[in-house]
Amino acid sequence: MASKSKSTKKSTAHYYGCVYGGCMKQGWVQIFETKEDPEEFFLQFKDSYGSKVHGAYAKTTDEEEYFEKIQEKLADNHNHGKLYEVNIDTAKKTLKEVTGAKKVSLLGGEDNEDEDKGAKSEAEEPVKEDKKVKVKAATKKEEEVKATPAKSSSKKAAKVESEDESEDEQPSEAESEEEVKETKKAASKKPVKQEVKQDVKAKAKSSK
């Protein structure tokens, strides 16, 4: 019995991407779609935006058209035609979310990372400003903290001086003990003298 050959349908790769950099204004992208090799398709953008233009793309193998969905997702940032005033990170994130691709591949060679960092800087600027404000606040607080111990130390020094003065004014324990002893001796001597006088008087009377 002859075996039936199974017909397999070859899936066609479809690429959705964006280009940025070069002479294009920073923070802008142009989106594209193609079934051609993305590296070759990308070369045409160098004629428009110069040799330093870069790009990113997501690859799909299903039949669904994603280009309109990408446009809808970026509609709030639409400027003209296929140009969108949007950060490259947002554009790449949109490509992944809409197409379901696991990664976004880059176009434009080694300088791509530097250009990507430049595009990110726009979103990071407010964060940097916040950091500067926090650093200034922290520096001011440190200065206040440094000034506070100086004041407290001067207060401590004044307190020590006043304590020293009060110690000088007050008699020492040794001196007070000596005075107590002297007082006791004086008190104990007086009755003896009186007894001696009384004895002398009594003897004088008896002799008479």
PyMOL commands that set and color helices and strands:
alter all, ss='L'
color gray80, all
select helices_A, chain A and resi 38-42+44-49+67-73+75-77+88-99+112-169+173-207
alter helices_A, ss='H'
color red, helices_A
select strands_A, chain A and resi 14-21+29-34+53-60+78-80+83-84+105-107
alter strands_A, ss='S'
color yellow, strands_A
deselect
rebuild
show_as cartoon
